[in-house]
């Protein structure tokens, strides 16, 4: 499971979800909204069937009396949802999931997801984009590696506080195993090895620095804070013996 980070610099996106894979291994975007009464509409084939259910007075499909006011209040929105869902199934542009009164729609077409707001303009919608740390391949070792995965940093200019923050993260987070060179670099602000005023070295990360880890959720935690600093990701394995 990924971790959400609020976004304030991406048009149309409210959150980034840092995770190893796309939603359902396929979709990059997700929109979520709450529509009270949706659980009564989701399994109806069309608007006609839904309205027939609303008017039922007996039977197992009858809507609970205490929920009728909510249904009537959101009737037009629920009808709009059914029409949109049926069209969505025809175009096969993604998938819809409903849990109680919350709807999540997944797709690779952000503009299409935006059109869902036509269901009810007064509803609050939130949009999430998957940010993957790409698994580019496998690194092989003569012996069994100590850890399962490795992610490299990007070579990038950073604020002088970055190395200090990274040093503190390494100290308090189990499951992160920085390379010796990265650990030494991150310790720069904790010592005087670079002299007063610090060295230009602390203002640049290196693409040769890496962090090993075993649990995908550990990477998600790191990506939540420094997602734009993470580069290529590899699976670590023992080299297969020649046959």
N, C-alpha and C positions, 0 to 999 in steps of 0.2 A: 504494500500500500504506500502511495506517495504522501508527501506532506505539502500542504498548500501555503503559498507565499503571496501576500497581497501585492498587486501590480499597480503602479501609478504612472507607467510610462509606455504602456502598450495599448493602442487604440482598440477599444471593444473588448478587452480582456480584463477581468477583475482579479484572477488568481493564476499563478503558475503552479502546476502539480509536478513536482520532481519525482520521477519514478523510472524504473528500468525499462518498462514497456509501455506502449500506447494502451488506451482503454480497449479491452477485449482484443489486444494485440493488433489493433487496426485503426482506431479513431484518435485524433489529436485533440478535438474540442468537445466540451461538454457544457450544456446549459442546464441549470436547475431552477425550479420554481415550486412554490406551494400553491395548490388549488384545493381547498376544502371540498370534499365530496367526490374527488376523482376516483376513489376506490370503487364507487358504485358505477362509474361510467367506463372504466378501463376494459371490462370484458364484454361490453355490449357491441354488437356488430356494426350498428349504425345509430343515427339519432332517433329514428323511429322506434327502435327496440328500447333505447334508453328512456324515451318519454313514456313508453308503455310500462316500463318498470316503475317510473316515478308515480304513475297513477294506480299501481297495484294496491289493493287493500288487504289482501290475504296471501298466504303462501311463503315459501322460504326465500323468494326473491324480493319480497316486500322490503322497502327501505324503512329503517327504524323511525318511529314517530319523532324521536328527538333530533333526528338528522334532516328531517323534511325542511325546516326553515333554512338550513345551510344550503341544501340542494336548490331551493327556490331562489335564494340570494345569488347563487353562482350558476344558475341554469344556462344562461347564454354562453358563459365561458366554458362550461362543460360540453355543451353542444359543439362549440368551436373546436374544442380539443379533439372530440371524436372525428370530426371532419378532417382535421389536420393529421391525426394519427392514421386514418385510412389512406390519405394521399401519400403519407410518409412511407407506408408499407408498399405502395405501388412503385414509388420511385427508388426504393431501397437505398436511400442516401445515408442510412444509419440505423440505430436502434433506440427504443424507448424503454425505460425501466421506471416502475412506479412502486414506491414503498409508502404505505399509508396515504398521506396527502401530498407527498413530495414526488415530483416528476424529474427525471434526469434523461436528457436526450443527448446521444453521442453521435458525432459526425465528423467528417473532414472538411465540411463546407460551412464556414463560419457565417457567411451571409445568409445561408438557408436557416441556420439556427436563430439568427436575429429575427427572421420572419415569424418565428413562433410567438413573438410578443404580440402579434395580432390577436391571439386568443383573448387577451385581456391586458390592455395598456396600463392598467392600474396595479398589476402584479409586479413584485420585485423579482427580477431575473439576475442570476449571477453566471458569469462565463469563465471557464477554466481552460487553459491550454497546457498540454503535456510538454514538459521539458525533459527530454531523455539524455542521459549520459551514454553516448553511443558505444555499444560493445563492438569493437572493430576486429577482434580476433582473439587468438589464444597465444599466450606466451608459455613456452615449454622449458622445463628444467630437468637437469640430470636426475636430481632427487625430488622427492615429494615436496612441493612448496609448502611453506608454513601457513599460507592463507589462500583463499579461493579466488579473490578478485584484486585488481589493481586499477586505480584511476590516477592519471597524470594531471598536473596543473597545466594551465596555459602560460605561455611566456607573455607577461603583461605588466604594464606599469601600475602600481598600486599605491594607496596611501600608506604612510609610514606606520599607521596603526594596525595594518593588516597582519603583519608578522606577529605582533603582540597578541592579537585576538586568536590567531591560529595556534600559537603556543598554548594559550589558556584552554582552547578547545581540545587539544591533544591531551592535556593534563586531566581534564574532567570527563572525557568521553571514552568509555570502554569500547573496544572494537576497532579503533582507528590506529593504524600502525604506519607512521610516516617513515619514509626512507631516511637513513642517517643524514644525508645532505640536507633534506628538507627540515629535519628536526634541528640541525645545527643552525640553519638559516633563520628558523622561527625563534630561536633563542637569542637572536641578535639584540633585541630591545631589552633583554633581561640581563645582559652583561655589557661590559665596556670594550669588547673585542674590536668593535668598529670605531672606537674613539668617540670623542664628544661630537654631538650633532648627528651622529650615526652616518653610516656609509650609504652611498648610492645603491649598494647591493640590496639593501632592504626595500628599495623602491621598485624593484623588479622581481617578479617571480620567474622561475625557470621551468621550461617544458620537460626538463630531465627529472624534476622532483615528482615524487609519487606517494600515494597512500595505499596501503594494502588493507583489506577488510574481508570479512567472511559472510556477513549478513547484508542483504540488499537494503534492509531498512536503515542500516548504518549509513549507507551512501545517501539515502533520502534525507537523513538528518543533516548531513554535511551540505548537501545540495540546497537545502532550505535556506541556509545562510550564505553560501558562496557558490551558487549554481553557475554563475557566469564565469567563475574561475576554473571550473573543472573541464578537462579535455578528454582525451581518448581513454576508453575503459577496456580492460582485458580480463579474460578468464585465465587463471593460472593452473597449469597441469604438469604432471610428470611426463617427460617425453616417452612416447610409446616405444617399446623395445622392437627392434627390427626382427622381422620374421625370417 
